[in-house]
């Protein structure tokens, strides 16, 4: 069976599952009762009932920028890759070169199809010599696992979906480190002492450390999706509520607030981070979305999508740009972008930036209209508003 045939069969089974009335029941995070007790408002996200906000989007956004926010992101997908050929397999299956990762290091990568389109964007952690953790977006779990599994053909590698057993909590903001250091029951594992970055304070961006919480294994990563410093804690679902409570108690007096998906979206937009289904999809090449550096053409051997991406980007292909507007009228996803009277693109994400106080957006526009400083018009409910093409990100935190 070819990969295409395998995937068609897998996707057909998934569609049949989703069409079943019993499968339409929302999925709940292991922290759902905690969110209910905190008075969260919920929204459907990729079939999960997730907290969209607890108080207000603005209050939660500003808390993350100024102090800290705690997020439940247990809907994300966690996939284990092990085996003597784990490195060779991943180097074939994804766009990154994982052979250069040290144990504990993480890397942003892309899962591509043969045409070079993006199936999903991923974070890949190296946990051991032959052990990796692939973290995928919630909505793409069943689009990521089948191609990874079928691409193991010919490799001594095993792909296991561990999403249902794994909870994921993120603490983001300038006080995140202080909060983790003061969380009762959370401590680094003995193995962390053998790492070159042996403490949380020493831990660099896109690295991880093994830890325990009340004796239970935890993986602490330092990646983030908000533009702020922060940590992600992977733990068994049975321990998720206790960890959330302990982190929250450590955050008392340090400005920590529970934060929902709404502010996570405005935070990542300000930080210029793409979101699958908005800036990225199967029709998007990495070089269109400013992600050309995520493709390791220099690694040994072939990888899925390589041949397609070695061809130059067609001149007619739109490219992703940042847009900054005036006033308070925010461009939203799917709003049309014009240069003079010619439509040159479409907005993928947009909001009135809570941090900056003016509208920001990302959009795919014709290459001829993508130069920084170009003034474009966005059609906002029937009226044109000027936006200036600008480099991403819109916001960068001040580093110590």
Residue pairs with C-beta under 8 A, 6 or more apart in sequence:
1 9
3 147
3 150
3 151
6 146
6 150
7 146
7 147
7 150
10 142
10 146
11 142
11 143
11 146
14 142
17 23
18 24
26 44
26 47
26 48
26 49
27 47
27 48
27 49
27 75
28 48
28 49
29 35
29 48
29 49
29 50
29 72
29 74
29 75
29 167
29 240
30 74
30 167
30 237
30 238
30 240
30 241
31 72
31 74
31 167
31 169
31 240
31 241
31 244
32 49
33 241
34 72
34 241
34 244
34 245
35 42
35 51
35 54
35 72
35 258
38 51
38 54
38 258
39 54
40 51
40 52
40 53
40 54
40 258
40 260
41 51
41 52
41 53
41 54
41 260
42 49
42 50
42 51
42 52
43 49
43 50
43 51
43 52
43 261
44 50
45 75
45 138
45 139
45 261
46 75
46 137
46 138
46 139
46 141
47 139
48 75
48 138
50 72
50 75
50 260
50 261
51 72
51 258
51 260
51 261
52 260
52 261
52 262
53 60
53 260
53 261
53 262
53 263
54 60
54 257
54 258
54 259
54 260
55 257
57 260
57 262
57 263
57 266
57 354
58 263
58 354
59 257
60 69
60 257
60 258
60 259
60 260
60 262
60 263
61 259
61 263
61 266
61 267
61 354
61 355
62 354
62 355
63 69
63 173
63 255
63 256
63 257
63 259
64 172
64 173
64 226
64 228
64 259
64 263
64 267
65 173
65 228
65 267
65 354
65 355
66 173
66 174
66 255
67 173
67 174
67 175
67 254
67 255
67 256
67 257
68 171
68 172
68 173
68 174
68 175
68 176
68 179
68 230
68 251
68 254
68 255
68 256
68 257
69 171
69 172
69 173
69 226
69 256
69 257
69 258
69 259
69 263
70 169
70 170
70 171
70 244
70 247
70 248
70 251
70 256
70 257
70 258
70 259
71 169
71 170
71 171
71 172
71 258
71 259
71 260
71 264
72 168
72 169
72 244
73 168
73 169
73 170
73 232
74 166
74 167
74 168
74 169
74 237
74 240
75 138
76 135
76 136
76 137
76 138
76 163
76 168
77 135
77 136
77 137
77 138
77 140
77 141
77 144
77 145
77 161
77 163
78 133
78 134
78 135
78 161
78 162
78 163
78 166
78 168
78 234
79 133
79 134
79 135
79 136
79 144
79 145
79 148
79 159
79 160
79 161
79 162
79 163
80 131
80 132
80 133
80 134
80 158
80 159
80 160
80 162
81 89
81 90
81 131
81 132
81 133
81 134
81 148
81 157
81 158
81 159
82 130
82 131
82 132
82 157
82 158
82 160
83 89
83 130
83 155
83 156
83 157
83 158
84 130
84 156
84 157
85 155
85 156
85 157
86 130
86 131
86 132
86 157
87 98
87 99
87 130
88 155
88 157
88 301
89 151
89 152
89 155
89 157
90 96
90 98
90 124
90 132
90 134
90 157
91 97
91 98
91 99
91 299
91 300
91 301
91 303
92 151
92 155
92 301
92 302
92 303
92 304
93 111
93 147
93 148
93 151
93 152
93 303
93 304
94 109
94 110
94 111
94 112
94 122
94 124
94 134
94 303
94 304
95 109
95 110
95 111
95 112
95 286
95 294
95 295
95 296
95 303
95 305
96 107
96 108
96 109
96 110
96 124
96 294
96 296
97 296
97 298
97 299
98 107
98 109
98 124
98 126
98 132
99 299
99 300
101 107
101 124
101 126
102 126
103 126
103 127
103 128
103 129
103 195
104 125
104 126
104 127
104 195
104 197
104 207
104 208
104 209
105 125
105 126
105 206
105 207
105 208
106 123
106 124
106 125
106 126
106 206
106 207
106 208
106 221
106 223
107 123
107 124
107 206
108 121
108 122
108 123
108 206
108 294
109 121
109 122
109 123
109 124
109 294
110 118
110 119
110 120
110 121
110 122
110 286
110 291
110 294
110 295
111 118
111 119
111 120
111 121
111 122
111 136
111 144
111 147
111 148
112 118
112 119
112 286
112 303
112 304
112 305
112 309
113 119
113 147
113 282
113 304
113 305
114 304
114 305
114 307
114 308
115 305
115 308
116 285
116 286
116 305
116 308
116 309
117 281
117 282
117 283
117 284
117 285
117 305
118 276
118 280
118 281
118 282
118 284
118 285
118 286
118 289
119 140
119 143
119 144
119 147
119 282
120 136
120 137
120 140
120 143
120 144
120 276
120 280
121 137
121 274
121 276
121 280
121 291
121 294
122 134
122 135
122 136
122 144
123 134
123 135
123 221
123 223
124 132
124 133
124 134
124 135
125 132
125 133
125 135
125 208
125 219
125 221
126 132
127 133
127 208
127 219
133 219
133 234
134 144
134 148
136 144
136 145
137 276
139 276
139 277
140 276
141 161
141 163
145 159
145 161
147 304
148 159
149 159
151 304
152 158
152 159
164 237
165 236
165 237
166 234
166 235
166 236
166 237
167 234
167 235
167 236
167 237
167 239
167 240
167 243
168 232
168 233
168 234
168 235
169 232
169 233
169 235
169 240
169 243
169 244
169 247
170 224
170 225
170 230
170 231
170 232
170 233
171 179
171 180
171 230
171 231
171 233
171 247
171 251
171 256
172 224
172 225
172 226
172 228
172 229
172 230
172 231
172 259
172 267
173 226
173 228
173 229
173 230
173 255
173 256
174 228
174 229
174 397
175 251
175 254
175 255
175 256
176 228
176 229
176 230
176 231
177 200
177 201
177 229
177 231
178 254
179 247
179 250
179 251
179 254
179 256
180 186
180 200
180 220
180 231
180 247
180 250
181 200
181 201
182 250
182 254
183 213
183 246
183 247
183 249
183 250
184 246
184 249
184 250
185 213
185 214
185 242
185 246
186 211
186 212
186 213
186 218
186 243
186 246
186 247
187 211
187 212
188 198
188 199
188 200
188 209
188 210
188 211
188 212
188 220
189 209
189 210
189 211
189 212
189 217
191 210
192 198
192 199
192 209
192 210
192 211
195 209
197 203
197 204
197 207
197 209
198 209
200 209
200 220
200 231
203 209
203 220
203 222
204 222
205 222
205 223
205 224
206 222
206 223
207 221
207 222
208 219
208 220
208 221
208 222
209 219
209 220
210 217
210 218
210 219
210 220
211 217
211 218
211 219
211 220
211 233
212 218
213 233
213 235
213 239
213 242
213 243
213 246
214 239
214 242
216 235
216 236
216 239
217 235
217 236
218 233
218 234
218 235
218 243
219 233
219 234
219 235
220 231
220 232
220 233
220 234
221 231
221 232
221 233
221 234
222 229
222 230
222 231
222 232
223 232
224 230
224 231
224 232
225 264
225 267
225 268
225 271
225 273
226 264
226 267
226 268
226 271
227 267
227 268
227 270
227 271
227 273
227 393
227 395
227 396
227 397
228 267
228 397
229 397
233 243
233 247
235 243
247 256
248 256
248 258
250 256
265 275
265 349
265 351
266 351
266 353
266 354
268 275
269 349
269 350
269 351
269 353
269 360
269 362
269 394
270 353
270 354
270 355
270 356
270 360
270 393
270 394
270 395
271 393
271 394
271 395
271 396
272 322
272 362
272 392
272 393
272 394
272 395
273 393
274 280
274 289
274 291
274 320
274 362
275 349
278 333
278 348
278 349
278 362
279 289
279 320
279 348
279 349
279 362
279 364
280 289
285 308
285 309
285 313
285 317
286 292
286 294
286 295
286 309
287 295
287 309
287 313
288 313
288 317
288 318
288 319
288 320
288 364
289 319
289 320
290 319
290 320
290 392
295 309
296 303
297 306
297 309
297 310
315 367
316 366
317 367
318 345
318 364
318 365
318 366
318 367
319 364
319 365
319 367
319 370
320 348
320 362
320 363
320 364
321 362
321 363
321 364
321 365
321 370
321 389
321 390
321 392
322 360
322 361
322 362
322 389
322 390
322 391
322 392
322 393
322 394
323 331
323 337
323 347
323 350
323 360
323 361
323 362
323 363
323 376
323 378
323 387
323 388
323 389
323 390
324 358
324 359
324 360
324 387
324 388
324 390
324 394
325 331
325 358
325 359
325 360
325 361
325 378
325 385
325 386
325 387
325 388
326 358
326 359
326 385
326 386
327 358
327 359
327 385
328 352
328 358
328 359
329 359
329 380
329 385
330 350
330 351
330 352
330 359
330 361
330 380
331 347
331 350
331 359
331 361
331 363
331 378
331 380
331 385
331 387
332 347
332 350
332 351
332 380
333 347
333 348
333 349
333 350
334 346
334 347
335 346
335 347
335 350
335 378
335 379
335 380
336 343
336 345
336 346
336 347
336 378
336 379
337 343
337 344
337 345
337 346
337 347
337 363
337 365
337 369
337 376
337 377
337 378
337 379
337 387
338 344
338 376
338 377
338 378
338 379
338 384
339 366
339 369
339 374
339 376
339 377
344 365
344 366
344 368
344 369
344 376
345 363
345 364
345 365
345 366
345 369
345 376
346 363
346 364
347 361
347 362
347 363
347 378
348 361
348 362
348 363
348 364
349 361
349 362
350 359
350 360
350 361
350 362
350 363
351 359
351 360
351 361
352 358
352 359
353 359
353 360
353 394
353 395
355 395
356 394
356 395
359 387
360 394
361 378
361 387
362 392
363 378
365 376
365 389
369 376
369 389
370 389
371 389
372 389
372 390
372 391
373 388
373 389
374 388
374 389
375 386
375 387
375 388
375 389
376 386
376 387
376 388
376 389
377 384
377 385
377 386
377 387
378 384
378 385
378 387
